[in-house]
Amino acid sequence: MTAPAPLEIKLHQIRRTLELVYDDGRIFQLPCEYLRVYSPSAEVCGHGPGQEVLQTGKEQVSINAIRPVGGYGICPTFSDGHNTGIYTWETLYDLCVHQRERWGEYLHKLKEAGYERQQA
């Protein structure tokens, strides 16, 4: 079973969030920082398990543009210049429904690395 494509994708630049609306009525607000640190790119994920790179200093990142990729996803351009992550509908939906636990995991990894996150 494939993940649904969002009916609407709205970028809120002032709040630095991406809003995704699905046909079941669910609406998700994903912070740009969250999307950036969980980019499905090789820069973030590496080229295999155990090669992930912890992203730091992304508290103020925003999205400057969003490019559709075929009929299966989007590729955002972030304010830090990152533009190589293709977010498939499956990736986006997974980030939506697991936002709370993934964000907690990210904050835990930052703490373990000794990084003190700046308030956005």
Biopython code that builds the backbone (N, CA, C, O; Angstrom):
import numpy as np
from Bio.PDB.StructureBuilder import StructureBuilder

atoms = [
    (1, "MET", "N", (0.841, -1.184, 0.000)),
    (1, "MET", "CA", (0.000, 0.000, 0.000)),
    (1, "MET", "C", (0.885, 1.246, 0.000)),
    (1, "MET", "O", (1.788, 1.364, 0.828)),
    (2, "THR", "N", (0.636, 2.158, -0.906)),
    (2, "THR", "CA", (1.429, 3.374, -0.983)),
    (2, "THR", "C", (0.789, 4.480, -0.155)),
    (2, "THR", "O", (-0.418, 4.489, 0.086)),
    (3, "ALA", "N", (1.622, 5.397, 0.265)),
    (3, "ALA", "CA", (1.143, 6.534, 1.050)),
    (3, "ALA", "C", (0.370, 7.481, 0.141)),
    (3, "ALA", "O", (0.668, 7.581, -1.049)),
    (4, "PRO", "N", (-0.611, 8.168, 0.688)),
    (4, "PRO", "CA", (-1.384, 9.100, -0.134)),
    (4, "PRO", "C", (-0.574, 10.339, -0.487)),
    (4, "PRO", "O", (0.311, 10.760, 0.259)),
    (5, "ALA", "N", (-0.891, 10.901, -1.620)),
    (5, "ALA", "CA", (-0.325, 12.199, -1.995)),
    (5, "ALA", "C", (-1.145, 13.273, -1.292)),
    (5, "ALA", "O", (-2.361, 13.130, -1.164)),
    (6, "PRO", "N", (-0.514, 14.328, -0.842)),
    (6, "PRO", "CA", (-1.293, 15.405, -0.220)),
    (6, "PRO", "C", (-2.169, 16.103, -1.253)),
    (6, "PRO", "O", (-1.788, 16.259, -2.413)),
    (7, "LEU", "N", (-3.344, 16.516, -0.808)),
    (7, "LEU", "CA", (-4.232, 17.295, -1.686)),
    (7, "LEU", "C", (-3.710, 18.713, -1.864)),
    (7, "LEU", "O", (-3.833, 19.308, -2.934)),
    (8, "GLU", "N", (-3.123, 19.242, -0.791)),
    (8, "GLU", "CA", (-2.581, 20.603, -0.809)),
    (8, "GLU", "C", (-1.243, 20.622, -0.099)),
    (8, "GLU", "O", (-1.029, 19.919, 0.888)),
    (9, "ILE", "N", (-0.349, 21.442, -0.624)),
    (9, "ILE", "CA", (0.939, 21.710, 0.015)),
    (9, "ILE", "C", (1.070, 23.223, 0.075)),
    (9, "ILE", "O", (1.095, 23.895, -0.956)),
    (10, "LYS", "N", (1.154, 23.752, 1.285)),
    (10, "LYS", "CA", (1.236, 25.207, 1.458)),
    (10, "LYS", "C", (2.496, 25.533, 2.246)),
    (10, "LYS", "O", (2.737, 24.970, 3.314)),
    (11, "LEU", "N", (3.288, 26.438, 1.712)),
    (11, "LEU", "CA", (4.476, 26.913, 2.401)),
    (11, "LEU", "C", (4.129, 28.189, 3.151)),
    (11, "LEU", "O", (3.661, 29.162, 2.559)),
    (12, "HIS", "N", (4.360, 28.177, 4.444)),
    (12, "HIS", "CA", (4.153, 29.364, 5.290)),
    (12, "HIS", "C", (5.541, 29.894, 5.640)),
    (12, "HIS", "O", (6.162, 29.438, 6.600)),
    (13, "GLN", "N", (6.019, 30.850, 4.864)),
    (13, "GLN", "CA", (7.397, 31.307, 5.010)),
    (13, "GLN", "C", (7.652, 32.037, 6.316)),
    (13, "GLN", "O", (8.725, 31.880, 6.899)),
    (14, "ILE", "N", (6.710, 32.823, 6.792)),
    (14, "ILE", "CA", (6.930, 33.555, 8.044)),
    (14, "ILE", "C", (7.042, 32.587, 9.221)),
    (14, "ILE", "O", (7.902, 32.754, 10.086)),
    (15, "ARG", "N", (6.173, 31.578, 9.253)),
    (15, "ARG", "CA", (6.217, 30.576, 10.339)),
    (15, "ARG", "C", (7.259, 29.496, 10.074)),
    (15, "ARG", "O", (7.562, 28.688, 10.952)),
    (16, "ARG", "N", (7.808, 29.485, 8.858)),
    (16, "ARG", "CA", (8.777, 28.463, 8.439)),
    (16, "ARG", "C", (8.212, 27.058, 8.639)),
    (16, "ARG", "O", (8.824, 26.208, 9.286)),
    (17, "THR", "N", (7.018, 26.838, 8.060)),
    (17, "THR", "CA", (6.393, 25.520, 8.109)),
    (17, "THR", "C", (5.848, 25.154, 6.737)),
    (17, "THR", "O", (5.551, 26.013, 5.907)),
    (18, "LEU", "N", (5.728, 23.854, 6.531)),
    (18, "LEU", "CA", (5.092, 23.328, 5.335)),
    (18, "LEU", "C", (3.826, 22.629, 5.790)),
    (18, "LEU", "O", (3.874, 21.718, 6.616)),
    (19, "GLU", "N", (2.697, 23.055, 5.253)),
    (19, "GLU", "CA", (1.408, 22.476, 5.619)),
    (19, "GLU", "C", (0.992, 21.468, 4.556)),
    (19, "GLU", "O", (1.004, 21.764, 3.362)),
    (20, "LEU", "N", (0.628, 20.283, 5.005)),
    (20, "LEU", "CA", (0.189, 19.213, 4.112)),
    (20, "LEU", "C", (-1.233, 18.822, 4.488)),
    (20, "LEU", "O", (-1.514, 18.504, 5.644)),
    (21, "VAL", "N", (-2.120, 18.848, 3.513)),
    (21, "VAL", "CA", (-3.523, 18.505, 3.721)),
    (21, "VAL", "C", (-3.810, 17.219, 2.959)),
    (21, "VAL", "O", (-3.523, 17.115, 1.766)),
    (22, "TYR", "N", (-4.382, 16.235, 3.662)),
    (22, "TYR", "CA", (-4.689, 14.938, 3.048)),
    (22, "TYR", "C", (-6.187, 14.747, 2.904)),
    (22, "TYR", "O", (-6.975, 15.414, 3.574)),
    (23, "ASP", "N", (-6.576, 13.831, 2.024)),
    (23, "ASP", "CA", (-7.993, 13.634, 1.708)),
    (23, "ASP", "C", (-8.804, 13.040, 2.853)),
    (23, "ASP", "O", (-10.034, 13.043, 2.801)),
    (24, "ASP", "N", (-8.138, 12.529, 3.884)),
    (24, "ASP", "CA", (-8.868, 12.023, 5.045)),
    (24, "ASP", "C", (-9.140, 13.125, 6.074)),
    (24, "ASP", "O", (-9.644, 12.861, 7.165)),
    (25, "GLY", "N", (-8.796, 14.370, 5.705)),
    (25, "GLY", "CA", (-9.031, 15.507, 6.580)),
    (25, "GLY", "C", (-7.859, 15.838, 7.486)),
    (25, "GLY", "O", (-7.894, 16.846, 8.192)),
    (26, "ARG", "N", (-6.826, 15.014, 7.482)),
    (26, "ARG", "CA", (-5.675, 15.275, 8.339)),
    (26, "ARG", "C", (-4.838, 16.412, 7.758)),
    (26, "ARG", "O", (-4.600, 16.483, 6.553)),
    (27, "ILE", "N", (-4.404, 17.291, 8.645)),
    (27, "ILE", "CA", (-3.562, 18.422, 8.269)),
    (27, "ILE", "C", (-2.325, 18.382, 9.162)),
    (27, "ILE", "O", (-2.427, 18.280, 10.385)),
    (28, "PHE", "N", (-1.171, 18.461, 8.536)),
    (28, "PHE", "CA", (0.091, 18.422, 9.266)),
    (28, "PHE", "C", (0.866, 19.708, 9.016)),
    (28, "PHE", "O", (0.856, 20.240, 7.905)),
    (29, "GLN", "N", (1.533, 20.203, 10.043)),
    (29, "GLN", "CA", (2.409, 21.364, 9.955)),
    (29, "GLN", "C", (3.828, 20.883, 10.257)),
    (29, "GLN", "O", (4.145, 20.554, 11.399)),
    (30, "LEU", "N", (4.669, 20.845, 9.245)),
    (30, "LEU", "CA", (6.037, 20.377, 9.426)),
    (30, "LEU", "C", (6.996, 21.563, 9.395)),
    (30, "LEU", "O", (7.067, 22.267, 8.388)),
    (31, "PRO", "N", (7.735, 21.798, 10.481)),
    (31, "PRO", "CA", (8.714, 22.884, 10.482)),
    (31, "PRO", "C", (9.799, 22.644, 9.432)),
    (31, "PRO", "O", (10.191, 21.504, 9.185)),
    (32, "CYS", "N", (10.272, 23.706, 8.829)),
    (32, "CYS", "CA", (11.330, 23.593, 7.829)),
    (32, "CYS", "C", (12.573, 22.944, 8.428)),
    (32, "CYS", "O", (13.236, 22.143, 7.769)),
    (33, "GLU", "N", (12.886, 23.283, 9.660)),
    (33, "GLU", "CA", (14.045, 22.673, 10.325)),
    (33, "GLU", "C", (13.898, 21.152, 10.373)),
    (33, "GLU", "O", (14.846, 20.427, 10.073)),
    (34, "TYR", "N", (12.733, 20.678, 10.743)),
    (34, "TYR", "CA", (12.464, 19.234, 10.810)),
    (34, "TYR", "C", (12.661, 18.587, 9.441)),
    (34, "TYR", "O", (13.308, 17.546, 9.326)),
    (35, "LEU", "N", (12.104, 19.206, 8.414)),
    (35, "LEU", "CA", (12.261, 18.666, 7.058)),
    (35, "LEU", "C", (13.727, 18.672, 6.632)),
    (35, "LEU", "O", (14.187, 17.735, 5.979)),
    (36, "ARG", "N", (14.451, 19.708, 6.992)),
    (36, "ARG", "CA", (15.860, 19.818, 6.595)),
    (36, "ARG", "C", (16.713, 18.751, 7.283)),
    (36, "ARG", "O", (17.546, 18.114, 6.639)),
    (37, "VAL", "N", (16.510, 18.555, 8.580)),
    (37, "VAL", "CA", (17.370, 17.597, 9.295)),
    (37, "VAL", "C", (17.011, 16.157, 8.971)),
    (37, "VAL", "O", (17.805, 15.252, 9.226)),
    (38, "TYR", "N", (15.827, 15.930, 8.413)),
    (38, "TYR", "CA", (15.421, 14.594, 7.974)),
    (38, "TYR", "C", (15.362, 14.507, 6.447)),
    (38, "TYR", "O", (14.588, 13.724, 5.897)),
    (39, "SER", "N", (16.172, 15.305, 5.772)),
    (39, "SER", "CA", (16.220, 15.249, 4.316)),
    (39, "SER", "C", (16.601, 13.843, 3.867)),
    (39, "SER", "O", (17.501, 13.229, 4.440)),
    (40, "PRO", "N", (15.920, 13.333, 2.845)),
    (40, "PRO", "CA", (16.261, 12.002, 2.340)),
    (40, "PRO", "C", (17.470, 12.013, 1.399)),
    (40, "PRO", "O", (17.640, 11.086, 0.608)),
    (41, "SER", "N", (18.295, 13.030, 1.475)),
    (41, "SER", "CA", (19.460, 13.153, 0.598)),
    (41, "SER", "C", (20.645, 12.345, 1.115)),
    (41, "SER", "O", (20.685, 11.964, 2.285)),
    (42, "ALA", "N", (21.595, 12.090, 0.246)),
    (42, "ALA", "CA", (22.819, 11.384, 0.642)),
    (42, "ALA", "C", (23.619, 12.223, 1.633)),
    (42, "ALA", "O", (24.321, 11.668, 2.478)),
    (43, "GLU", "N", (23.527, 13.549, 1.546)),
    (43, "GLU", "CA", (24.231, 14.423, 2.477)),
    (43, "GLU", "C", (23.815, 14.153, 3.914)),
    (43, "GLU", "O", (24.635, 14.246, 4.827)),
    (44, "VAL", "N", (22.552, 13.819, 4.119)),
    (44, "VAL", "CA", (22.019, 13.569, 5.456)),
    (44, "VAL", "C", (22.015, 12.079, 5.782)),
    (44, "VAL", "O", (22.438, 11.678, 6.866)),
    (45, "CYS", "N", (21.546, 11.271, 4.860)),
    (45, "CYS", "CA", (21.380, 9.829, 5.096)),
    (45, "CYS", "C", (22.638, 9.015, 4.844)),
    (45, "CYS", "O", (22.736, 7.874, 5.297)),
    (46, "GLY", "N", (23.599, 9.581, 4.131)),
    (46, "GLY", "CA", (24.759, 8.813, 3.720)),
    (46, "GLY", "C", (24.365, 7.870, 2.598)),
    (46, "GLY", "O", (23.314, 8.023, 1.975)),
    (47, "HIS", "N", (25.225, 6.893, 2.352)),
    (47, "HIS", "CA", (24.971, 5.950, 1.268)),
    (47, "HIS", "C", (24.622, 4.566, 1.781)),
    (47, "HIS", "O", (24.635, 3.591, 1.029)),
    (48, "GLY", "N", (24.308, 4.487, 3.070)),
    (48, "GLY", "CA", (23.930, 3.201, 3.640)),
    (48, "GLY", "C", (23.736, 3.329, 5.136)),
    (48, "GLY", "O", (24.050, 4.365, 5.723)),
    (49, "PRO", "N", (23.218, 2.279, 5.754)),
    (49, "PRO", "CA", (22.988, 2.305, 7.200)),
    (49, "PRO", "C", (24.272, 2.634, 7.970)),
    (49, "PRO", "O", (25.356, 2.145, 7.651)),
    (50, "GLY", "N", (24.111, 3.472, 8.986)),
    (50, "GLY", "CA", (25.245, 3.851, 9.815)),
    (50, "GLY", "C", (26.058, 5.012, 9.270)),
    (50, "GLY", "O", (27.030, 5.433, 9.897)),
    (51, "GLN", "N", (25.678, 5.534, 8.119)),
    (51, "GLN", "CA", (26.413, 6.647, 7.519)),
    (51, "GLN", "C", (25.666, 7.972, 7.646)),
    (51, "GLN", "O", (26.037, 8.955, 7.005)),
    (52, "GLU", "N", (24.625, 8.005, 8.461)),
    (52, "GLU", "CA", (23.836, 9.214, 8.627)),
    (52, "GLU", "C", (24.713, 10.324, 9.204)),
    (52, "GLU", "O", (25.619, 10.064, 9.996)),
    (53, "VAL", "N", (24.433, 11.559, 8.799)),
    (53, "VAL", "CA", (25.178, 12.713, 9.274)),
    (53, "VAL", "C", (24.227, 13.605, 10.069)),
    (53, "VAL", "O", (23.243, 14.110, 9.529)),
    (54, "LEU", "N", (24.524, 13.794, 11.351)),
    (54, "LEU", "CA", (23.693, 14.637, 12.207)),
    (54, "LEU", "C", (23.773, 16.072, 11.720)),
    (54, "LEU", "O", (24.863, 16.629, 11.588)),
    (55, "GLN", "N", (22.634, 16.663, 11.458)),
    (55, "GLN", "CA", (22.548, 18.036, 10.980)),
    (55, "GLN", "C", (22.405, 18.980, 12.168)),
    (55, "GLN", "O", (21.518, 18.800, 13.002)),
    (56, "THR", "N", (23.271, 19.979, 12.248)),
    (56, "THR", "CA", (23.215, 20.963, 13.322)),
    (56, "THR", "C", (23.150, 22.363, 12.718)),
    (56, "THR", "O", (23.496, 22.571, 11.555)),
    (57, "GLY", "N", (22.704, 23.309, 13.524)),
    (57, "GLY", "CA", (22.663, 24.687, 13.079)),
    (57, "GLY", "C", (21.571, 24.995, 12.078)),
    (57, "GLY", "O", (21.705, 25.926, 11.284)),
    (58, "LYS", "N", (20.499, 24.234, 12.100)),
    (58, "LYS", "CA", (19.420, 24.407, 11.120)),
    (58, "LYS", "C", (18.179, 25.067, 11.727)),
    (58, "LYS", "O", (17.104, 25.031, 11.128)),
    (59, "GLU", "N", (18.323, 25.664, 12.904)),
    (59, "GLU", "CA", (17.178, 26.234, 13.603)),
    (59, "GLU", "C", (16.472, 27.338, 12.819)),
    (59, "GLU", "O", (15.255, 27.489, 12.927)),
    (60, "GLN", "N", (17.215, 28.104, 12.038)),
    (60, "GLN", "CA", (16.639, 29.241, 11.310)),
    (60, "GLN", "C", (16.376, 28.946, 9.834)),
    (60, "GLN", "O", (15.993, 29.843, 9.083)),
    (61, "VAL", "N", (16.576, 27.704, 9.416)),
    (61, "VAL", "CA", (16.427, 27.376, 8.003)),
    (61, "VAL", "C", (14.968, 27.523, 7.564)),
    (61, "VAL", "O", (14.036, 27.269, 8.327)),
    (62, "SER", "N", (14.809, 27.939, 6.323)),
    (62, "SER", "CA", (13.472, 28.045, 5.743)),
    (62, "SER", "C", (13.515, 27.406, 4.352)),
    (62, "SER", "O", (14.568, 26.975, 3.882)),
    (63, "ILE", "N", (12.370, 27.355, 3.719)),
    (63, "ILE", "CA", (12.289, 26.827, 2.359)),
    (63, "ILE", "C", (12.055, 28.009, 1.422)),
    (63, "ILE", "O", (11.121, 28.789, 1.611)),
    (64, "ASN", "N", (12.911, 28.131, 0.411)),
    (64, "ASN", "CA", (12.790, 29.221, -0.555)),
    (64, "ASN", "C", (11.918, 28.862, -1.746)),
    (64, "ASN", "O", (11.262, 29.729, -2.323)),
    (65, "ALA", "N", (11.909, 27.583, -2.116)),
    (65, "ALA", "CA", (11.148, 27.140, -3.286)),
    (65, "ALA", "C", (10.863, 25.650, -3.164)),
    (65, "ALA", "O", (11.572, 24.919, -2.471)),
    (66, "ILE", "N", (9.813, 25.215, -3.852)),
    (66, "ILE", "CA", (9.462, 23.793, -3.889)),
    (66, "ILE", "C", (9.229, 23.413, -5.342)),
    (66, "ILE", "O", (8.426, 24.026, -6.045)),
    (67, "ARG", "N", (9.945, 22.396, -5.771)),
    (67, "ARG", "CA", (9.822, 21.912, -7.148)),
    (67, "ARG", "C", (9.136, 20.549, -7.129)),
    (67, "ARG", "O", (9.559, 19.660, -6.390)),
    (68, "PRO", "N", (8.078, 20.369, -7.933)),
    (68, "PRO", "CA", (7.470, 19.037, -8.024)),
    (68, "PRO", "C", (8.432, 18.075, -8.715)),
    (68, "PRO", "O", (9.190, 18.468, -9.601)),
    (69, "VAL", "N", (8.392, 16.806, -8.297)),
    (69, "VAL", "CA", (9.217, 15.771, -8.914)),
    (69, "VAL", "C", (8.259, 14.702, -9.439)),
    (69, "VAL", "O", (7.694, 13.921, -8.675)),
    (70, "GLY", "N", (8.094, 14.690, -10.760)),
    (70, "GLY", "CA", (7.155, 13.751, -11.371)),
    (70, "GLY", "C", (5.806, 13.849, -10.690)),
    (70, "GLY", "O", (5.381, 14.937, -10.301)),
    (71, "GLY", "N", (5.142, 12.740, -10.546)),
    (71, "GLY", "CA", (3.878, 12.700, -9.819)),
    (71, "GLY", "C", (4.049, 12.026, -8.480)),
    (71, "GLY", "O", (3.078, 11.537, -7.902)),
    (72, "TYR", "N", (5.282, 11.992, -7.974)),
    (72, "TYR", "CA", (5.531, 11.200, -6.774)),
    (72, "TYR", "C", (6.188, 11.943, -5.624)),
    (72, "TYR", "O", (6.460, 11.330, -4.591)),
    (73, "GLY", "N", (6.459, 13.254, -5.758)),
    (73, "GLY", "CA", (7.076, 13.945, -4.637)),
    (73, "GLY", "C", (7.446, 15.375, -4.945)),
    (73, "GLY", "O", (7.030, 15.950, -5.951)),
    (74, "ILE", "N", (8.245, 15.936, -4.045)),
    (74, "ILE", "CA", (8.707, 17.316, -4.169)),
    (74, "ILE", "C", (10.187, 17.397, -3.807)),
    (74, "ILE", "O", (10.733, 16.517, -3.142)),
    (75, "CYS", "N", (10.819, 18.474, -4.263)),
    (75, "CYS", "CA", (12.207, 18.758, -3.922)),
    (75, "CYS", "C", (12.284, 20.208, -3.470)),
    (75, "CYS", "O", (12.267, 21.116, -4.301)),
    (76, "PRO", "N", (12.369, 20.436, -2.164)),
    (76, "PRO", "CA", (12.474, 21.808, -1.676)),
    (76, "PRO", "C", (13.898, 22.346, -1.793)),
    (76, "PRO", "O", (14.869, 21.594, -1.723)),
    (77, "THR", "N", (14.001, 23.649, -1.972)),
    (77, "THR", "CA", (15.274, 24.344, -1.880)),
    (77, "THR", "C", (15.256, 25.096, -0.559)),
    (77, "THR", "O", (14.417, 25.969, -0.337)),
    (78, "PHE", "N", (16.195, 24.745, 0.316)),
    (78, "PHE", "CA", (16.266, 25.355, 1.634)),
    (78, "PHE", "C", (17.149, 26.594, 1.606)),
    (78, "PHE", "O", (17.986, 26.751, 0.717)),
    (79, "SER", "N", (16.960, 27.464, 2.575)),
    (79, "SER", "CA", (17.700, 28.725, 2.633)),
    (79, "SER", "C", (19.196, 28.531, 2.847)),
    (79, "SER", "O", (19.974, 29.453, 2.601)),
    (80, "ASP", "N", (19.613, 27.354, 3.298)),
    (80, "ASP", "CA", (21.050, 27.082, 3.454)),
    (80, "ASP", "C", (21.657, 26.515, 2.175)),
    (80, "ASP", "O", (22.817, 26.105, 2.167)),
    (81, "GLY", "N", (20.875, 26.489, 1.090)),
    (81, "GLY", "CA", (21.356, 26.029, -0.199)),
    (81, "GLY", "C", (21.097, 24.559, -0.483)),
    (81, "GLY", "O", (21.282, 24.112, -1.614)),
    (82, "HIS", "N", (20.674, 23.799, 0.518)),
    (82, "HIS", "CA", (20.414, 22.371, 0.315)),
    (82, "HIS", "C", (19.210, 22.200, -0.610)),
    (82, "HIS", "O", (18.148, 22.776, -0.372)),
    (83, "ASN", "N", (19.387, 21.400, -1.671)),
    (83, "ASN", "CA", (18.292, 21.204, -2.628)),
    (83, "ASN", "C", (18.353, 19.837, -3.305)),
    (83, "ASN", "O", (17.887, 19.684, -4.434)),
    (84, "THR", "N", (18.923, 18.845, -2.624)),
    (84, "THR", "CA", (19.078, 17.540, -3.264)),
    (84, "THR", "C", (18.194, 16.443, -2.670)),
    (84, "THR", "O", (18.261, 15.297, -3.115)),
    (85, "GLY", "N", (17.379, 16.767, -1.689)),
    (85, "GLY", "CA", (16.504, 15.756, -1.104)),
    (85, "GLY", "C", (15.181, 15.670, -1.837)),
    (85, "GLY", "O", (14.448, 16.655, -1.925)),
    (86, "ILE", "N", (14.873, 14.494, -2.363)),
    (86, "ILE", "CA", (13.571, 14.286, -3.004)),
    (86, "ILE", "C", (12.657, 13.620, -1.981)),
    (86, "ILE", "O", (12.881, 12.483, -1.567)),
    (87, "TYR", "N", (11.634, 14.349, -1.589)),
    (87, "TYR", "CA", (10.671, 13.877, -0.604)),
    (87, "TYR", "C", (9.518, 13.221, -1.356)),
    (87, "TYR", "O", (8.633, 13.908, -1.866)),
    (88, "THR", "N", (9.531, 11.896, -1.421)),
    (88, "THR", "CA", (8.430, 11.182, -2.059)),
    (88, "THR", "C", (7.193, 11.324, -1.184)),
    (88, "THR", "O", (7.288, 11.732, -0.027)),
    (89, "TRP", "N", (6.041, 10.990, -1.734)),
    (89, "TRP", "CA", (4.809, 11.041, -0.936)),
    (89, "TRP", "C", (4.951, 10.123, 0.273)),
    (89, "TRP", "O", (4.470, 10.459, 1.356)),
    (90, "GLU", "N", (5.600, 8.974, 0.110)),
    (90, "GLU", "CA", (5.796, 8.045, 1.224)),
    (90, "GLU", "C", (6.665, 8.665, 2.313)),
    (90, "GLU", "O", (6.354, 8.559, 3.500)),
    (91, "THR", "N", (7.753, 9.314, 1.904)),
    (91, "THR", "CA", (8.652, 9.957, 2.866)),
    (91, "THR", "C", (7.922, 11.064, 3.614)),
    (91, "THR", "O", (8.009, 11.150, 4.838)),
    (92, "LEU", "N", (7.205, 11.909, 2.885)),
    (92, "LEU", "CA", (6.482, 13.015, 3.528)),
    (92, "LEU", "C", (5.435, 12.503, 4.523)),
    (92, "LEU", "O", (5.328, 13.005, 5.642)),
    (93, "TYR", "N", (4.674, 11.505, 4.099)),
    (93, "TYR", "CA", (3.621, 10.984, 4.980)),
    (93, "TYR", "C", (4.238, 10.355, 6.231)),
    (93, "TYR", "O", (3.713, 10.511, 7.334)),
    (94, "ASP", "N", (5.344, 9.651, 6.055)),
    (94, "ASP", "CA", (6.047, 9.061, 7.193)),
    (94, "ASP", "C", (6.541, 10.151, 8.147)),
    (94, "ASP", "O", (6.415, 10.011, 9.363)),
    (95, "LEU", "N", (7.097, 11.227, 7.607)),
    (95, "LEU", "CA", (7.536, 12.335, 8.447)),
    (95, "LEU", "C", (6.359, 12.981, 9.177)),
    (95, "LEU", "O", (6.498, 13.433, 10.314)),
    (96, "CYS", "N", (5.209, 13.021, 8.524)),
    (96, "CYS", "CA", (4.009, 13.585, 9.146)),
    (96, "CYS", "C", (3.549, 12.735, 10.335)),
    (96, "CYS", "O", (3.418, 13.236, 11.451)),
    (97, "VAL", "N", (3.308, 11.468, 10.088)),
    (97, "VAL", "CA", (2.691, 10.629, 11.123)),
    (97, "VAL", "C", (3.650, 10.255, 12.246)),
    (97, "VAL", "O", (3.211, 9.839, 13.319)),
    (98, "HIS", "N", (4.953, 10.395, 12.017)),
    (98, "HIS", "CA", (5.931, 10.068, 13.057)),
    (98, "HIS", "C", (6.690, 11.300, 13.542)),
    (98, "HIS", "O", (7.785, 11.183, 14.092)),
    (99, "GLN", "N", (6.113, 12.469, 13.338)),
    (99, "GLN", "CA", (6.801, 13.719, 13.661)),
    (99, "GLN", "C", (7.239, 13.787, 15.120)),
    (99, "GLN", "O", (8.388, 14.125, 15.402)),
    (100, "ARG", "N", (6.363, 13.479, 16.025)),
    (100, "ARG", "CA", (6.684, 13.615, 17.450)),
    (100, "ARG", "C", (7.885, 12.747, 17.840)),
    (100, "ARG", "O", (8.831, 13.238, 18.457)),
    (101, "GLU", "N", (7.848, 11.460, 17.480)),
    (101, "GLU", "CA", (8.947, 10.587, 17.891)),
    (101, "GLU", "C", (10.245, 10.901, 17.146)),
    (101, "GLU", "O", (11.325, 10.818, 17.731)),
    (102, "ARG", "N", (10.154, 11.258, 15.871)),
    (102, "ARG", "CA", (11.379, 11.580, 15.125)),
    (102, "ARG", "C", (12.020, 12.855, 15.647)),
    (102, "ARG", "O", (13.244, 12.945, 15.735)),
    (103, "TRP", "N", (11.201, 13.840, 15.992)),
    (103, "TRP", "CA", (11.750, 15.082, 16.531)),
    (103, "TRP", "C", (12.427, 14.798, 17.875)),
    (103, "TRP", "O", (13.502, 15.328, 18.156)),
    (104, "GLY", "N", (11.802, 13.972, 18.691)),
    (104, "GLY", "CA", (12.413, 13.593, 19.965)),
    (104, "GLY", "C", (13.737, 12.877, 19.768)),
    (104, "GLY", "O", (14.692, 13.128, 20.503)),
    (105, "GLU", "N", (13.805, 11.993, 18.792)),
    (105, "GLU", "CA", (15.056, 11.283, 18.480)),
    (105, "GLU", "C", (16.136, 12.272, 18.057)),
    (105, "GLU", "O", (17.290, 12.162, 18.471)),
    (106, "TYR", "N", (15.755, 13.225, 17.241)),
    (106, "TYR", "CA", (16.713, 14.231, 16.771)),
    (106, "TYR", "C", (17.258, 15.047, 17.950)),
    (106, "TYR", "O", (18.467, 15.243, 18.068)),
    (107, "LEU", "N", (16.371, 15.515, 18.806)),
    (107, "LEU", "CA", (16.817, 16.298, 19.969)),
    (107, "LEU", "C", (17.733, 15.476, 20.864)),
    (107, "LEU", "O", (18.703, 16.002, 21.408)),
    (108, "HIS", "N", (17.433, 14.193, 21.020)),
    (108, "HIS", "CA", (18.277, 13.303, 21.820)),
    (108, "HIS", "C", (19.668, 13.164, 21.192)),
    (108, "HIS", "O", (20.675, 13.207, 21.899)),
    (109, "LYS", "N", (19.724, 12.999, 19.881)),
    (109, "LYS", "CA", (21.016, 12.882, 19.192)),
    (109, "LYS", "C", (21.827, 14.164, 19.323)),
    (109, "LYS", "O", (23.047, 14.112, 19.484)),
    (110, "LEU", "N", (21.160, 15.315, 19.254)),
    (110, "LEU", "CA", (21.865, 16.585, 19.444)),
    (110, "LEU", "C", (22.477, 16.652, 20.827)),
    (110, "LEU", "O", (23.629, 17.055, 20.988)),
    (111, "LYS", "N", (21.705, 16.256, 21.822)),
    (111, "LYS", "CA", (22.190, 16.290, 23.200)),
    (111, "LYS", "C", (23.386, 15.367, 23.372)),
    (111, "LYS", "O", (24.386, 15.742, 23.985)),
    (112, "GLU", "N", (23.280, 14.150, 22.827)),
    (112, "GLU", "CA", (24.396, 13.195, 22.905)),
    (112, "GLU", "C", (25.658, 13.742, 22.244)),
    (112, "GLU", "O", (26.771, 13.454, 22.684)),
    (113, "ALA", "N", (25.478, 14.531, 21.186)),
    (113, "ALA", "CA", (26.616, 15.091, 20.462)),
    (113, "ALA", "C", (27.150, 16.353, 21.143)),
    (113, "ALA", "O", (28.161, 16.905, 20.708)),
    (114, "GLY", "N", (26.486, 16.813, 22.201)),
    (114, "GLY", "CA", (26.927, 18.001, 22.911)),
    (114, "GLY", "C", (26.538, 19.299, 22.223)),
    (114, "GLY", "O", (27.096, 20.355, 22.521)),
    (115, "TYR", "N", (25.588, 19.222, 21.309)),
    (115, "TYR", "CA", (25.144, 20.423, 20.604)),
    (115, "TYR", "C", (23.983, 21.064, 21.353)),
    (115, "TYR", "O", (23.000, 20.397, 21.678)),
    (116, "GLU", "N", (24.100, 22.338, 21.618)),
    (116, "GLU", "CA", (23.015, 23.075, 22.267)),
    (116, "GLU", "C", (22.239, 23.834, 21.208)),
    (116, "GLU", "O", (22.736, 24.780, 20.599)),
    (117, "ARG", "N", (21.020, 23.397, 21.009)),
    (117, "ARG", "CA", (20.163, 23.981, 19.981)),
    (117, "ARG", "C", (19.782, 25.413, 20.346)),
    (117, "ARG", "O", (19.389, 25.694, 21.478)),
    (118, "GLN", "N", (19.904, 26.323, 19.361)),
    (118, "GLN", "CA", (19.515, 27.714, 19.557)),
    (118, "GLN", "C", (18.009, 27.838, 19.360)),
    (118, "GLN", "O", (17.432, 27.129, 18.535)),
    (119, "GLN", "N", (17.384, 28.711, 20.093)),
    (119, "GLN", "CA", (15.945, 28.928, 19.938)),
    (119, "GLN", "C", (15.684, 29.602, 18.604)),
    (119, "GLN", "O", (16.314, 30.599, 18.250)),
    (120, "ALA", "N", (14.737, 29.028, 17.876)),
    (120, "ALA", "CA", (14.393, 29.573, 16.544)),
    (120, "ALA", "C", (13.549, 30.808, 16.668)),
    (120, "ALA", "O", (13.168, 31.399, 15.658)),
]
sb = StructureBuilder()
sb.init_structure("model")
sb.init_model(0)
sb.init_chain("A")
sb.init_seg("    ")
for serial, (resi, resn, name, xyz) in enumerate(atoms, 1):
    if name == "N":
        sb.init_residue(resn, " ", resi, " ")
    sb.init_atom(name, np.array(xyz, "f"), 0.0, 1.0, " ", f" {name:<3s}", serial, name[0])
structure = sb.get_structure()
